[in-house]
Amino acid sequence: MVVYFEGNQPRRIVICMKNGANIPAQFLKAHRRVLLLPLLLFFLCVIFSAPPAHAGDSKKQQKNLPPQETGFLNRSLMLHGVNYKYQVYLPAEWRRDDGKQWPIILFLHGRGERGSEGMWQTQIGLPMQVRDHPERWPFIIVMPQCPLNHFWTDTEALTVAMEALDRETAEFHADLDRTYLTGLSMGGYGAWELMRTLPNRWAAVAIAASGIFWSYEPERWKQQTTLPQEYARAIGKLPIWLFHGTDDTTVIPKQSELMFEAVKNDGGHIRLWEYQGLKHDCWTRAFNEPELPRWLLEHRGGKNPEPPRIAANERLLIPLHPPEVKLPAQLLDTYVGEYSEGRNEAPVIIYRQGDELFQKSPQGVVTALAAESQTTFYFQNSSQARIVFERDPEGKVNGFLYRDDRSEGRWELVKPPARTAN
């Protein structure tokens, strides 16, 4: 039996039998009450058997969404008819549905990474260190790219940077009270501008090899007695950490020194680390400081900012190497020999000359080693790499560990030194 409404008359019901024949009207009229009751019950069952909508449906749908990609992600934005490409980094632990608010960093690159492909800025400074040590950097990181023939001090370039930061803050539910600013070289110029114009946006700031006297506007140096104080007054008590190489001839250390003194004298909170012997590229060392991400996270902005964790305005000279330890020739001789990283690898030769130890690479390059302790040596041309000699249970040297900031490998002693009469 099929029931349907016929025509535009809502009260007219036609009931058809399975064979297509209509039930006589006289029969329907006589038995309408009996027939309509089952129909009414049928429609009520259909209505009330529909699954109810739940408040948790939206959450269920959200859980069914594909997982968010993490790592370095391509992004772009349109501003005044121009398409700008940039990158955003999401930690591997970021989740779409956990409701967690993440700290976020705006990173401004240097002059050499300008372009329009949206990638070069990820090869230097903070992004490079995030690749080496993602466990140190539990942040969302926004990496805009300054266009060619522009500078981070241009209004348009800074507008692009802030638009990218705002978009990623909203999309990835970042914590507005833990928004940080970093920059190196020309990017540091832009960071100082953003501090001056938007001091309340940032919880803390870290800048390497930069200042406020732009290399492309040398006449600003005429204001060196007044300009630093103007910036310091605008910035207020925003926590700042500056890094600079003592031998930097591109952006001279005086830039950071002037800003350190100005902020300190105005009652602000600033620290300056000067790396002894480093030139313009001090950012590799600076962003590799394990303390830096921890220091950033110790500060919170917003209506109730965290007090700066600097006991006093701090200025330190950081040596490139620790003091060298002089070891006796008898001990140095125990390290002499040929070492190999693998069975088919060409050996590295360790030898002594006078009271110094040297390493000769498979390519014939000779490098002096300096002792940091009785077993640990560093390369005098590198601030990160270390050689740590190891001994077997009998006390004989059987190899060494080679460590730098990115990797670690073991080299076995394959040919000890020949015994000599002396």
C-alpha positions in Angstrom: 0.0 0.0 0.0 1.3 3.5 -0.9 0.0 6.7 0.6 0.4 10.1 -1.0 -1.2 13.6 -1.0 -2.8 14.4 -4.3 -2.8 17.9 -6.0 -2.9 21.1 -3.9 -5.7 19.9 -1.6 -4.0 19.0 1.6 -7.0 17.1 2.9 -7.3 14.8 -0.1 -5.4 11.6 0.5 -5.2 8.9 -2.2 -4.3 5.3 -1.1 -3.1 2.9 -3.8 -2.9 -0.8 -3.5 0.3 -2.6 -4.4 -1.2 -3.5 -7.8 -1.8 0.2 -8.6 -5.6 0.2 -8.0 -7.2 3.0 -6.0 -9.3 2.1 -3.0 -12.9 3.2 -3.6 -13.8 6.6 -2.2 -16.9 5.3 -0.5 -14.8 2.9 1.5 -12.4 5.6 2.5 -15.2 7.9 3.6 -16.8 5.3 5.7 -13.5 4.1 7.3 -11.5 7.3 7.4 -11.0 7.5 11.2 -9.8 3.9 11.3 -7.4 4.5 8.4 -6.0 7.8 9.5 -5.0 6.6 12.9 -2.3 4.2 11.6 -1.1 6.9 9.2 -0.8 9.4 12.0 1.2 6.9 14.1 3.4 6.2 11.0 4.4 9.8 10.5 5.0 10.4 14.2 7.4 7.4 14.2 9.3 8.8 11.2 9.7 12.2 12.9 10.8 11.0 16.3 13.1 8.3 15.0 15.4 10.9 13.3 18.8 11.0 15.1 19.0 14.1 17.4 21.7 16.8 16.8 24.2 16.8 19.6 26.4 19.7 20.7 29.4 17.4 20.4 28.8 16.9 16.7 31.1 19.8 15.7 33.9 18.4 17.9 33.3 14.9 16.3 33.6 16.4 12.9 36.7 18.3 13.9 38.3 15.0 15.1 37.5 13.5 11.7 39.5 16.2 9.9 42.9 15.0 8.5 45.9 15.7 10.9 47.6 19.0 10.4 50.9 18.9 8.6 53.8 20.1 10.8 57.4 21.2 10.2 58.1 24.0 7.6 55.0 24.9 5.7 54.5 27.0 2.6 52.2 30.1 3.0 51.3 33.1 1.0 49.3 36.3 1.4 48.0 39.0 -1.0 48.6 42.6 -0.1 47.8 45.5 -2.4 47.6 43.2 -5.3 51.0 41.6 -4.7 51.4 37.9 -3.6 54.0 37.4 -0.9 55.3 33.9 -0.1 56.6 33.0 3.4 57.1 30.0 5.7 55.6 29.0 9.0 57.0 26.3 11.3 54.8 24.0 13.4 56.3 21.7 16.0 55.7 18.0 15.5 53.6 18.0 18.7 51.1 20.6 17.5 47.5 19.3 17.3 44.4 20.8 15.8 42.0 19.5 18.4 43.8 19.8 21.8 43.0 23.5 22.4 46.6 24.2 23.4 47.8 27.8 22.9 51.4 27.8 21.6 54.1 30.5 21.9 54.9 32.1 18.6 58.0 33.8 17.2 58.3 36.3 14.3 61.7 35.9 12.7 63.2 38.5 10.4 66.1 37.4 8.2 69.1 39.4 6.9 69.8 41.2 3.7 71.1 38.2 1.8 67.9 36.2 2.1 65.6 38.7 0.3 63.5 37.4 -2.6 60.1 36.3 -3.7 60.3 32.4 -3.6 59.6 32.3 0.1 62.3 29.9 1.0 65.8 31.4 1.4 65.0 32.9 4.9 64.7 29.3 6.3 68.4 28.6 5.6 69.9 31.0 8.3 69.7 31.8 11.9 66.8 30.6 13.9 65.3 28.3 11.2 68.6 26.5 10.8 68.9 25.9 14.5 65.3 24.6 14.7 66.2 22.0 12.1 69.2 20.9 14.2 67.5 21.1 17.6 63.7 21.0 17.3 63.4 19.8 20.9 64.8 23.2 22.1 62.2 25.3 20.2 58.6 24.4 21.1 57.3 27.5 19.2 55.3 28.3 16.1 57.7 30.3 14.0 56.6 32.8 11.3 59.3 33.5 8.7 58.2 36.2 6.2 60.6 37.2 3.3 61.6 40.7 2.5 61.3 41.5 -1.2 64.3 42.3 -3.3 65.1 46.0 -3.4 63.3 46.5 -0.1 64.4 46.6 3.6 62.8 45.5 6.8 62.6 49.1 7.8 60.2 49.8 4.8 56.6 50.2 5.9 55.4 47.8 3.3 57.8 45.1 4.3 56.9 45.4 8.0 53.2 45.4 7.1 53.7 42.0 5.3 55.5 40.6 8.3 52.8 41.6 10.8 50.0 40.4 8.5 51.7 37.0 8.3 52.1 36.9 12.0 48.5 37.8 12.6 47.2 35.1 10.2 49.3 32.3 11.7 48.4 33.4 15.2 44.7 33.1 14.3 45.0 29.9 12.3 47.2 27.9 14.8 45.7 29.3 18.0 48.9 30.9 19.2 49.2 32.6 22.6 49.1 36.4 22.2 50.8 36.8 25.6 53.7 34.7 24.4 54.5 36.4 21.1 58.3 36.9 20.6 60.4 38.8 18.1 63.8 37.9 16.7 66.0 39.3 13.9 69.5 39.2 12.6 71.5 41.9 10.7 69.0 43.8 8.5 66.2 41.8 10.2 67.4 43.3 13.5 66.8 46.8 12.0 63.2 45.8 11.4 62.9 44.3 14.9 64.0 47.6 16.5 61.3 49.3 14.4 58.7 46.9 15.6 59.8 47.3 19.2 59.6 51.1 18.8 56.2 51.2 17.2 54.5 48.1 18.9 56.3 47.7 22.2 53.3 46.0 23.8 53.0 43.3 21.2 56.0 41.4 22.3 56.8 39.4 25.4 60.6 39.5 24.7 63.0 40.2 21.9 66.3 38.7 20.7 68.5 40.4 18.1 71.9 39.4 16.6 74.4 41.7 14.8 72.2 44.7 14.4 71.2 48.1 15.6 69.3 51.3 14.6 71.8 52.9 12.4 71.0 51.4 9.0 73.8 50.7 6.6 71.7 52.1 3.7 71.0 55.4 5.6 74.4 56.4 7.0 73.2 59.9 7.8 71.3 58.4 10.8 74.7 58.4 12.6 74.4 62.1 12.9 71.7 61.4 15.5 73.8 59.0 17.6 73.5 61.2 20.7 69.7 61.4 20.6 68.3 58.5 18.5 69.1 55.6 20.9 67.4 57.5 23.8 64.2 58.0 21.6 64.0 54.2 21.0 64.7 53.4 24.6 61.8 55.6 25.8 59.4 54.1 23.3 60.4 50.5 24.1 60.0 50.9 27.9 60.7 47.7 30.0 60.4 45.2 27.2 63.0 42.4 27.8 65.8 42.5 25.1 68.7 40.2 24.5 71.4 41.5 22.1 74.2 39.4 20.5 77.2 40.8 18.6 80.6 39.7 17.4 83.5 41.8 18.6 85.2 41.7 15.1 82.0 42.6 13.1 82.9 45.2 10.4 79.5 45.0 8.7 77.4 46.2 11.6 79.9 47.4 14.1 79.6 46.4 17.7 79.1 50.0 18.7 75.5 49.7 17.5 74.6 47.2 20.2 76.7 49.0 22.7 74.8 52.3 22.2 71.4 50.6 22.5 72.5 48.6 25.6 73.5 51.9 27.3 70.4 53.8 26.2 67.9 51.1 27.4 69.8 50.5 30.6 69.9 54.3 31.4 66.2 54.6 30.7 65.3 51.9 33.2 64.7 49.2 30.7 65.7 45.5 30.8 68.5 44.5 28.4 71.4 42.1 28.2 74.3 42.1 25.7 76.5 39.2 24.9 79.6 39.9 22.8 81.3 37.0 21.2 85.1 37.4 21.2 86.7 36.9 17.8 83.4 36.5 15.8 82.7 38.7 12.8 79.2 39.5 11.4 77.9 36.0 11.6 77.3 35.8 15.3 73.7 34.5 14.8 74.8 30.9 14.3 76.3 30.9 17.8 73.5 33.1 19.3 70.5 31.0 18.1 72.4 27.9 19.2 72.5 29.1 22.8 70.4 26.5 24.7 69.5 29.3 27.2 67.9 31.5 24.5 64.6 29.6 24.0 64.3 29.1 27.7 64.8 32.8 28.3 62.1 33.7 25.8 59.6 31.4 27.5 60.3 32.9 30.9 58.6 36.1 29.7 55.0 36.8 29.1 53.3 39.9 27.8 49.7 41.0 28.0 47.9 42.9 30.7 49.9 41.2 33.4 53.4 40.7 32.0 55.9 38.5 33.7 58.7 40.5 35.4 62.0 40.2 33.5 64.2 37.4 34.7 67.4 39.5 34.5 68.7 40.4 37.9 70.6 43.4 36.5 71.3 44.7 33.0 73.9 42.3 31.9 76.9 42.7 29.5 79.2 39.8 29.0 82.2 39.1 26.8 81.9 35.4 25.7 85.3 33.8 24.7 85.4 31.8 21.5 87.1 29.0 23.3 87.6 27.9 27.0 91.1 28.4 28.4 93.6 25.9 27.0 94.9 23.3 29.4 98.6 22.4 28.9 99.1 18.6 29.1 102.4 16.7 29.4 103.9 15.1 26.3 103.7 11.7 27.9 99.9 12.0 28.0 99.6 13.5 24.5 101.5 10.5 23.2 98.8 8.1 24.3 96.4 9.8 21.8 98.7 9.5 18.9 97.7 7.1 16.1 95.4 6.5 13.1 91.7 6.5 13.7 88.9 5.4 11.3 85.1 5.9 11.4 84.4 2.8 9.4 86.1 -0.3 8.0 86.5 1.2 4.5 87.0 4.8 5.6 90.4 6.6 5.2 92.0 7.2 8.6 92.5 10.4 10.5 96.0 10.8 11.9 96.6 12.3 15.3 100.2 13.2 16.0 102.3 15.3 18.5 104.7 18.0 17.6 106.4 19.5 20.6 103.8 20.1 23.3 100.9 20.3 20.8 98.6 17.8 19.3 97.5 17.9 15.6 94.9 16.2 13.5 95.6 15.4 9.8 92.4 14.7 7.8 92.1 12.1 5.0 92.4 15.1 2.6 95.7 16.1 4.2 94.4 19.2 6.0 96.2 19.7 9.3 94.4 21.3 12.3 95.8 22.2 15.7 94.0 20.7 18.7 93.9 22.5 22.1 93.1 20.7 25.3 90.0 21.7 27.2 90.6 18.9 29.8 92.7 15.8 30.0 90.5 13.9 27.5 88.6 16.7 25.6 90.2 18.8 22.8 88.7 21.5 20.6 89.7 22.8 17.1 91.1 26.3 17.3 89.3 27.3 14.1 85.9 26.1 15.4 83.9 27.0 18.5 81.6 23.9 18.5 83.5 20.8 17.5 85.1 18.6 20.2 87.2 15.4 20.2 86.8 13.3 23.3 89.3 10.4 23.7 88.1 7.1 25.2 89.9 4.3 27.0 89.1 0.6 27.5 88.8 -1.0 30.9 92.6 -1.4 31.0 93.1 2.3 30.5 94.4 2.1 26.9 93.1 4.6 24.3 90.8 2.8 21.9 89.1 5.6 20.0 87.6 9.1 20.2 84.1 10.7 19.9 83.8 13.5 17.4 81.1 15.9 18.4 79.8 19.1 17.0 76.5 20.8 17.6 74.8 18.8 14.9 76.2 15.3 15.1 78.3 12.7 16.9 80.5 9.9 15.6 83.0 7.4 17.0 86.4 6.8 15.4 88.2 3.6 16.3 92.0 3.4 16.9 93.1 1.2 14.0 96.9 1.8 14.2 98.5 2.8 17.5 101.8 4.7 17.4 105.0 2.8 17.1 107.0 2.6 20.3 110.1 4.7 20.4 113.1 4.6 22.7 112.3 7.9 24.3 
